[in-house]
């Protein structure tokens, strides 16, 4: 298998070289302009017209939220569960339709963010200051012209950073932002966009954030009254730098990005057995450089190539001299990732497209642990897809081949794994004059256990089985525009789904936050409903009102063993009911935004017993903004009140969240 992988790698690299070479050749004029435009970043607030369930926050709608990182913004999507381990400084991960964090692909400017070590991406470290849009797809993005990795997740989140756009006569945009507020927050940021030539532009974005992470919370003492404590060791000191380059060609485009994130933080830890303070610390460095090129050659053929190198460094320290409850741990981890991809699309007929894409990824993990396995993973993905589109019917189908080969310097490595996983998507518009679309999809996908799952010293199990999922979805979207009425636009989206997960693994932190306990539930069945409604109102003159409502019902059951005492119970941290609401008001230079999030009752363990019961929680956030013209630019002054009703709640048991808190934001753009 290893030899086959190396041969395949050689073929992919050769194809990548030919792709880039071909992209430099003077191509014919492409009349297929629509195929170029469908990749342009959309900055409107409307939900994209997709044949697969999709939700999006973009442009002004995204900027008006009382959210300042990706994890906060994702809470307003239906079918999402966010795990937040302790507010400001805690880890933040996302779960889509109860299938687990490791089944979520997170893509930044079109290329996936990876973490082969533990399979999770901390969404709390991605700021919204330089973010244009956040899009959530269930299943996969409904475009067959994409890298093979884009077919490889049960659900996908696409983060699109701001792309420079200049009106006639413009050559520079600058946006300076400063945020301050509760918990000692100091958060300056700068975005500089520059036109280099008529076809080349660049942007530089930088941000620094410091917070003490200290906040008061209420803690219930057994057989006594509630008491108030202060959250400690939640401080964060972080810096982010990005530099992007964007170029246009006659029949395509290219883009490149460099990214650096460094942070030093404390882990607030769990509040258990009357222990209120923790001392474990973590230092992170994340660096990547990536590039993409796309070229239409003639009117029927398109090429796209992507490449990326990423380096991640993590230093974790738990010192019993500072906290006697800790086991001494002073570990350093180094991850290297190399990724290349080539995608090809051919238009056979105006109504029929086919595509073929191939990706190769190499992951390396080193650590200073005793008897560490030093794993290396080679992954090859090949995807073939086809799409048919008529006036009222759309069909898509794809087949993804995944070939994984692990090697270790010490100990036994997992066996090589080969999987073929299909997807089928259908959309139908029953009425010609009514914007009503019915849709359905089926998708099977698998994911390999992470390197930690397989090889972590004293914990890893090289015999661990992969997880498999089957997804079934039936849904509908309806859109209507109104003329001459207060209500200008109405969008309704609803989906009913059923998911099966085999060999599902649940990860929960132990008393030492950095070490996890892995529990294999065997089989899980998930039944759910997602619903979303968006409206635009114009009741008078320059008064604009927008609303967005989301609701999710989920029944996610462990069905591994009928003889088990907890058979059929709701799996941990999945609420039966959850939802959110956003109301935005614009009146001339004034903007007001109210947002509400509700998470219903759930359990902290697969044992659905009273001891593990978690109360519902809800939060309300309110912001007020004033826009001012100052000199050659525009200023925005925003005041926020978050958790307006001072709700005392826990997203994860024993990890209390902040009560009422405040934020002031000053932004100047010119």
WOMOHU-V656009 format. One record per helix or strand of 2 or more residues. SS is the DSSP state (alpha for helix, beta for strand). FROM is the first residue (numbers start at 1). LEN is the number of residues. Records with the same first field share a line. If there is no record, write none. Layout:
SS: FROM-LEN, FROM-LEN
This chain:
alpha: 2-22, 33-5, 59-5, 70-5, 87-3, 101-3, 123-3, 148-4, 182-3, 451-5, 610-3
beta: 54-5, 80-5, 92-5, 104-5, 111-2, 131-8, 155-7, 172-10, 185-11, 200-12, 216-5, 226-5, 236-14, 252-15, 281-17, 301-18, 329-21, 352-16, 375-15, 393-16, 417-12, 435-13, 467-15, 487-23, 516-25, 543-16, 577-11, 590-10, 602-2, 613-2, 617-14, 633-10, 661-9
